[in-house]
Amino acid sequence: MSKPKVVLAYSGGLDTSIILKWLIEEGYDVVAYIADVGQEDDFEAARTKAEGLGACAVYIEDMKEEFVTDYIFPAFKSQAVYEGRYLLGTSIARPIISKRQIEIAEKENAEYVSHGATGKGNDQVRFELAYYALKPDIKVLAPWKMQIFLDRFKGRNDMLNYAEEHNIPVSASHKRPYSEDDNLLHISHEAGGLEDPGADAGEEVYSRTTAPEDAPDKADIIAITFKDGIPIKVENKTDGTNKTGALALFEYLNELGAKHGIGRLDMVENRFVGIKSRGVYETPGGAILHNAHRDLEGLTMDREVMSLRDGLALKVAELIYNGFWFSPEMEFLMAAMDKAQEMIDGTVTVKLFKGVAYPIARTSPVALYDPDQSSMDIEGGYDQKDAEGFIKINAIRLQAHTLITKAAKSRKKKKAA
């Protein structure tokens, strides 16, 4: 009798290595699936490790280009920022990972998919909502929500002990028990000593970016060119480097951002499941891109469109964070974002220095900015006397409110007397 088959989203780290071995012990044939979304891992070593643990097949899928073009850029042109700060580095990677996992499950005729996300975090929601949206009849094995697994593993220390007992090599340790997610957009650091929000993370936590105080004393001046809100070229005016192509230019922004200590964030956020968590993030290229794109919109986007888009951007960020990338509301919102970006064309010059990506100039062939109208020195087709009537009309409701409020207070005073 054949064993049930499960496709496991496998990283080669602590959690999924233990889960792979445990699923085999529980009687499953396990297909280990590694999504290459830009993390700095030794994929062949991970393949060897998975095979050594007993995986019946191993898939290593290079999805970096698709990740940038179909996930990172759409989110960034939407100005999607969660709780005003987080650039959604982990969240954006989950839908592309889930999509390919379902495709492999169909190819392998696997009845189950599995992941290593805990029952307290956001990733369990993101993975599983994507699975069900893409393949409604899929069955999910989520060990951290299975009692038989929970009876054996109470937490990360139990997993580390299990790894030692079974000679499973892992990078985490009792000394550095951080949970880290690495991809092209960012690296996140959670758990361990970081669970105390009052404790300084310390420089040893950061692994991608230079400390701003140790960054070069000479700035890099770069020009980022956009078409329909999407970056198409990066030119370094300091050393003459030019990059085109989605993946190449984004990797270059990461390189420059890391060099200058850009994109660090230490915050306490609200998880979808209702728990607050502390995360330390490094998003060097993303922080540069976010600042440059927003700056160009100031030059080229209509005021009322921007106001509407900014409201919708909050919802886009929430949907990405909560795992609803594959949803009808996300399709609707992204269609609106595409429309809003049709005239976001131009070039933004950005100064990179000591942890800051600071736009210093911007040009566009479709700029809405009129230097003659804005000038303090020439009339430029704008009659300043017209502002008098404009102000008076807008003041009508303010005057009415004040008069009515004063009258009401006066009546109350007389009545009380």
C-alpha positions as CSV (number, residue, x, y, z in Angstrom):
1,M,0.0,0.0,0.0
2,S,1.4,3.4,-1.0
3,K,2.1,6.0,1.5
4,P,0.2,9.3,1.5
5,K,2.4,12.0,-0.2
6,V,2.9,15.5,1.1
7,V,4.8,18.5,-0.4
8,L,6.6,20.3,2.4
9,A,7.7,23.9,2.0
10,Y,11.3,23.2,3.2
11,S,14.0,25.7,4.0
12,G,16.7,23.5,5.5
13,G,16.4,25.4,8.7
14,L,15.5,24.1,12.2
15,D,11.7,23.9,12.0
16,T,11.3,22.3,8.5
17,S,14.2,19.9,9.0
18,I,12.6,18.5,12.1
19,I,9.2,18.5,10.4
20,L,10.5,16.6,7.4
21,K,11.9,13.9,9.6
22,W,8.8,13.8,11.8
23,L,6.4,13.5,8.8
24,I,8.4,10.5,7.6
25,E,8.2,9.0,11.0
26,E,4.4,9.5,10.8
27,G,4.2,7.5,7.6
28,Y,4.3,10.1,4.8
29,D,6.3,10.2,1.6
30,V,7.7,13.8,1.8
31,V,8.6,15.9,-1.2
32,A,10.9,18.7,-0.1
33,Y,10.3,21.9,-1.9
34,I,12.8,24.8,-1.7
35,A,11.7,28.2,-3.1
36,D,14.7,30.3,-4.1
37,V,13.3,33.8,-3.6
38,G,16.8,35.3,-3.1
39,Q,17.8,34.0,0.3
40,E,21.5,33.5,0.9
41,D,21.4,29.7,1.3
42,D,23.4,26.7,0.1
43,F,20.7,25.1,-1.9
44,E,22.7,22.0,-2.9
45,A,23.6,21.5,0.8
46,A,19.9,21.8,1.6
47,R,19.1,19.2,-1.1
48,T,21.7,16.8,0.3
49,K,20.3,17.3,3.8
50,A,16.7,16.7,2.7
51,E,17.7,13.5,0.9
52,G,19.7,12.4,3.9
53,L,16.6,12.9,6.1
54,G,14.6,10.7,3.8
55,A,12.8,13.0,1.3
56,C,11.5,11.0,-1.7
57,A,12.1,14.0,-4.0
58,V,13.5,17.5,-3.8
59,Y,12.5,20.5,-5.8
60,I,14.7,23.6,-5.8
61,E,12.8,26.4,-7.7
62,D,14.5,29.6,-8.9
63,M,11.7,32.2,-8.6
64,K,13.7,35.4,-8.1
65,E,12.8,37.2,-11.3
66,E,9.1,36.4,-10.9
67,F,9.2,37.4,-7.3
68,V,10.5,40.9,-8.2
69,T,8.3,41.5,-11.3
70,D,5.0,39.9,-10.1
71,Y,5.1,40.5,-6.3
72,I,7.6,43.1,-5.1
73,F,7.1,45.7,-7.8
74,P,3.2,45.6,-7.7
75,A,3.3,46.0,-3.9
76,F,5.7,48.9,-4.1
77,K,3.9,50.7,-6.8
78,S,0.8,50.5,-4.6
79,Q,2.8,52.2,-1.7
80,A,1.7,49.3,0.5
81,V,3.2,49.8,4.0
82,Y,1.8,47.9,7.0
83,E,1.0,50.0,10.1
84,G,2.9,52.9,8.5
85,R,6.3,51.3,8.8
86,Y,6.7,47.7,7.6
87,L,7.5,47.1,3.9
88,L,6.1,43.6,4.0
89,G,9.2,41.7,3.2
90,T,8.1,38.3,4.6
91,S,4.4,38.8,3.7
92,I,5.0,39.4,-0.1
93,A,7.1,36.2,-0.5
94,R,4.4,33.9,0.9
95,P,2.0,33.9,-2.1
96,I,4.7,33.1,-4.7
97,I,6.0,30.3,-2.5
98,S,2.5,28.9,-2.0
99,K,1.6,29.1,-5.7
100,R,4.6,27.0,-6.8
101,Q,4.0,24.5,-3.9
102,I,0.5,23.8,-5.2
103,E,1.8,23.4,-8.7
104,I,4.3,20.8,-7.4
105,A,1.6,19.0,-5.4
106,E,-0.5,18.7,-8.6
107,K,2.5,17.4,-10.6
108,E,3.4,14.9,-7.9
109,N,-0.2,13.8,-7.3
110,A,0.2,14.8,-3.6
111,E,-2.9,14.9,-1.5
112,Y,-1.2,17.1,1.1
113,V,0.9,20.2,1.5
114,S,2.7,21.2,4.7
115,H,4.6,24.1,6.1
116,G,6.6,24.9,9.3
117,A,4.8,28.1,10.4
118,T,3.7,28.1,14.0
119,G,0.1,28.4,15.3
120,K,0.9,31.8,16.8
121,G,2.2,33.6,13.7
122,N,1.0,35.2,10.5
123,D,2.7,32.8,8.0
124,Q,0.3,29.9,8.8
125,V,-2.6,32.1,7.7
126,R,-0.7,33.3,4.6
127,F,0.3,29.9,3.4
128,E,-3.0,28.2,4.1
129,L,-5.3,30.9,2.6
130,A,-3.2,30.8,-0.5
131,Y,-3.3,27.0,-0.7
132,Y,-7.1,26.9,-0.4
133,A,-7.6,29.8,-2.8
134,L,-5.4,28.1,-5.5
135,K,-6.6,24.5,-4.9
136,P,-9.8,24.3,-2.8
137,D,-9.6,20.5,-2.3
138,I,-6.0,20.5,-1.0
139,K,-5.4,19.0,2.5
140,V,-3.0,20.9,4.8
141,L,-0.7,19.3,7.4
142,A,0.3,22.1,9.8
143,P,2.4,20.3,12.5
144,W,2.3,23.3,14.9
145,K,-1.5,22.9,15.1
146,M,-1.4,19.1,15.4
147,Q,-1.6,17.7,19.0
148,I,0.6,14.8,18.3
149,F,3.4,17.2,17.2
150,L,2.7,19.6,20.0
151,D,3.0,16.8,22.6
152,R,6.5,16.1,21.3
153,F,7.7,19.7,20.7
154,K,6.8,22.4,23.2
155,G,9.1,25.0,21.5
156,R,12.4,25.7,19.8
157,N,14.5,24.2,22.6
158,D,12.8,20.8,22.2
159,M,13.4,21.0,18.4
160,L,17.1,21.8,19.0
161,N,17.4,18.8,21.3
162,Y,15.6,16.6,18.8
163,A,18.1,17.8,16.1
164,E,21.0,16.9,18.4
165,E,19.6,13.5,19.1
166,H,19.0,12.7,15.4
167,N,22.2,14.3,14.2
168,I,20.3,16.8,12.1
169,P,22.6,19.8,11.3
170,V,20.9,23.2,11.9
171,S,22.1,26.8,11.9
172,A,20.0,27.8,14.9
173,S,21.5,27.2,18.3
174,H,20.6,27.6,22.0
175,K,23.0,30.6,22.0
176,R,21.4,32.3,18.9
177,P,17.8,31.0,18.7
178,Y,16.5,33.7,16.3
179,S,13.9,33.0,13.8
180,E,15.0,34.6,10.5
181,D,13.3,34.9,7.1
182,D,15.6,35.9,4.2
183,N,14.6,36.8,0.7
184,L,15.4,39.3,-2.0
185,L,13.3,42.0,-0.4
186,H,14.5,41.7,3.2
187,I,15.7,39.6,6.1
188,S,13.7,39.5,9.3
189,H,14.8,38.6,12.8
190,E,12.4,37.4,15.5
191,A,12.2,35.2,18.7
192,G,15.0,34.6,21.2
193,G,16.1,37.6,23.1
194,L,14.1,39.8,20.6
195,E,10.9,38.8,22.4
196,D,11.7,41.4,25.0
197,P,10.6,44.6,23.3
198,G,12.5,46.7,25.8
199,A,15.8,45.1,25.0
200,D,18.2,46.6,22.4
201,A,18.5,44.2,19.5
202,G,22.2,44.8,19.4
203,E,24.4,45.0,16.3
204,E,25.0,41.2,16.3
205,V,21.3,40.7,15.2
206,Y,21.8,42.5,11.9
207,S,23.2,40.5,9.0
208,R,22.5,42.3,5.8
209,T,23.1,46.0,6.4
210,T,26.1,48.0,7.6
211,A,25.5,50.0,10.8
212,P,24.7,53.5,9.6
213,E,27.5,54.9,11.8
214,D,29.9,52.6,10.1
215,A,28.6,53.3,6.5
216,P,30.9,55.1,4.0
217,D,31.5,58.8,4.6
218,K,31.0,59.4,0.9
219,A,27.4,59.3,-0.5
220,D,26.3,57.5,-3.6
221,I,24.0,59.6,-5.9
222,I,21.7,57.4,-8.0
223,A,19.0,58.0,-10.5
224,I,16.0,55.6,-10.7
225,T,13.9,55.8,-13.8
226,F,10.2,54.6,-13.6
227,K,7.7,53.7,-16.2
228,D,4.0,53.3,-15.1
229,G,5.3,53.2,-11.5
230,I,7.8,50.4,-12.1
231,P,11.6,50.9,-12.0
232,I,13.3,50.2,-15.3
233,K,16.7,51.6,-14.8
234,V,19.2,52.6,-12.1
235,E,22.2,54.8,-12.8
236,N,24.9,55.5,-10.2
237,K,26.0,59.0,-10.9
238,T,28.9,58.6,-8.5
239,D,30.7,55.7,-10.3
240,G,28.9,55.4,-13.6
241,T,27.3,52.0,-13.0
242,N,24.0,51.3,-14.9
243,K,21.5,48.5,-14.2
244,T,18.4,47.5,-16.2
245,G,16.2,44.5,-15.9
246,A,14.0,43.9,-12.9
247,L,16.2,41.4,-11.0
248,A,19.5,43.1,-11.8
249,L,18.5,46.6,-10.8
250,F,16.7,45.4,-7.6
251,E,19.8,43.4,-6.5
252,Y,21.9,46.5,-7.2
253,L,19.6,48.6,-5.0
254,N,20.0,46.0,-2.3
255,E,23.8,46.2,-2.6
256,L,23.8,50.0,-2.3
257,G,21.3,50.1,0.5
258,A,23.2,47.5,2.5
259,K,26.4,49.4,2.0
260,H,24.9,52.6,3.3
261,G,23.0,51.1,6.2
262,I,19.6,51.8,4.7
263,G,16.3,50.0,5.5
264,R,16.6,49.0,9.1
265,L,13.5,48.8,11.2
266,D,12.8,47.6,14.8
267,M,9.1,47.6,15.6
268,V,6.3,45.9,17.5
269,E,3.4,45.1,15.1
270,N,0.0,43.6,15.3
271,R,-0.3,40.1,13.9
272,F,-3.4,39.0,12.1
273,V,-4.1,36.4,14.8
274,G,-4.4,39.1,17.4
275,I,-0.9,38.8,19.0
276,K,1.6,41.6,19.1
277,S,5.1,40.7,18.0
278,R,8.5,42.4,17.8
279,G,10.4,42.2,14.5
280,V,13.7,43.5,13.4
281,Y,13.9,44.0,9.6
282,E,16.5,44.9,7.0
283,T,15.0,46.1,3.7
284,P,17.8,48.0,2.0
285,G,16.8,48.1,-1.7
286,G,13.1,48.2,-0.8
287,A,13.5,51.3,1.3
288,I,15.3,53.1,-1.5
289,L,12.7,52.1,-4.0
290,H,9.8,53.1,-1.7
291,N,11.2,56.6,-1.1
292,A,12.0,57.2,-4.8
293,H,8.6,56.0,-6.0
294,R,6.7,58.1,-3.5
295,D,8.8,61.2,-4.5
296,L,8.0,60.8,-8.2
297,E,4.3,60.5,-7.4
298,G,4.4,64.0,-5.9
299,L,5.4,65.3,-9.3
300,T,3.2,63.3,-11.5
301,M,0.1,62.0,-9.7
302,D,-3.2,64.0,-9.4
303,R,-4.0,65.2,-5.9
304,E,-7.4,63.6,-5.7
305,V,-6.1,60.3,-7.2
306,M,-3.3,60.3,-4.7
307,S,-5.8,60.8,-1.8
308,L,-7.9,57.9,-3.0
309,R,-4.9,55.7,-3.7
310,D,-3.4,56.4,-0.3
311,G,-6.6,55.2,1.4
312,L,-6.6,52.0,-0.8
313,A,-2.9,51.4,-0.1
314,L,-3.7,50.8,3.5
315,K,-6.1,48.1,2.5
316,V,-3.6,46.6,0.0
317,A,-1.0,46.4,2.8
318,E,-3.4,44.8,5.2
319,L,-4.4,42.2,2.6
320,I,-0.8,41.3,1.8
321,Y,0.1,41.1,5.5
322,N,-3.0,39.0,6.4
323,G,-2.5,36.6,3.5
324,F,-5.2,37.6,1.0
325,W,-3.0,38.1,-2.1
326,F,-5.2,35.6,-4.0
327,S,-8.5,37.2,-3.4
328,P,-11.2,39.0,-5.4
329,E,-10.7,42.2,-3.4
330,M,-6.9,42.1,-4.1
331,E,-7.7,41.8,-7.9
332,F,-10.0,44.8,-7.7
333,L,-7.5,46.9,-5.8
334,M,-4.6,46.1,-8.0
335,A,-6.6,47.0,-11.1
336,A,-7.1,50.4,-9.4
337,M,-3.4,50.7,-8.6
338,D,-2.5,49.9,-12.2
339,K,-4.8,52.7,-13.4
340,A,-3.3,55.1,-10.8
341,Q,0.2,54.4,-12.0
342,E,-0.3,55.0,-15.7
343,M,1.4,58.4,-15.6
344,I,4.0,57.7,-13.0
345,D,6.9,58.1,-15.4
346,G,10.2,59.9,-14.8
347,T,13.5,59.8,-13.0
348,V,14.2,60.4,-9.3
349,T,17.7,61.3,-8.1
350,V,18.4,59.9,-4.6
351,K,21.3,60.5,-2.2
352,L,22.3,57.4,-0.2
353,F,24.2,58.3,3.0
354,K,24.4,57.0,6.5
355,G,21.2,55.1,6.7
356,V,19.1,57.5,4.6
357,A,17.7,57.3,1.1
358,Y,17.0,61.0,0.4
359,P,15.4,62.1,-2.9
360,I,17.1,65.3,-4.0
361,A,15.7,65.8,-7.6
362,R,13.0,64.5,-9.9
363,T,12.0,65.0,-13.5
364,S,9.2,63.7,-15.7
365,P,7.9,64.2,-19.2
366,V,4.3,64.1,-17.7
367,A,4.9,66.3,-14.7
368,L,1.9,68.1,-13.3
369,Y,4.1,70.6,-11.7
370,D,4.1,74.0,-13.5
371,P,7.1,76.1,-12.5
372,D,5.4,79.3,-13.7
373,Q,2.3,78.7,-11.6
374,S,4.4,77.9,-8.6
375,S,6.7,80.8,-8.9
376,M,6.7,83.6,-6.4
377,D,8.2,85.9,-9.1
378,I,5.9,85.6,-12.1
379,E,2.1,85.5,-12.5
380,G,2.2,82.3,-14.7
381,G,-1.5,82.2,-15.7
382,Y,-2.7,82.3,-12.0
383,D,-4.5,85.4,-10.9
384,Q,-3.8,85.7,-7.2
385,K,-6.9,87.8,-6.7
386,D,-9.1,84.8,-7.5
387,A,-7.9,83.2,-4.2
388,E,-10.0,85.7,-2.3
389,G,-13.3,84.2,-3.5
390,F,-11.9,80.7,-3.1
391,I,-11.1,81.3,0.5
392,K,-14.4,83.0,1.3
393,I,-16.4,80.1,-0.2
394,N,-14.4,77.6,1.8
395,A,-14.8,79.7,5.0
396,I,-18.6,79.7,4.8
397,R,-19.1,76.4,6.7
398,L,-16.4,77.3,9.3
399,Q,-18.1,80.7,10.0
400,A,-21.5,79.0,10.3
401,H,-20.2,76.4,12.7
402,T,-18.6,79.0,14.9
403,L,-21.7,81.2,15.0
404,I,-24.0,78.2,15.8
405,T,-21.7,76.9,18.4
406,K,-21.4,80.2,20.2
407,A,-25.2,80.7,20.1
408,A,-25.7,77.2,21.6
409,K,-23.2,77.8,24.4
410,S,-24.8,81.1,25.2
411,R,-28.3,79.5,25.5
412,K,-26.9,76.8,27.8
413,K,-25.3,79.4,29.9
414,K,-28.5,81.5,30.3
415,K,-30.5,78.3,31.0
416,A,-28.0,77.2,33.7
417,A,-28.2,80.7,35.3
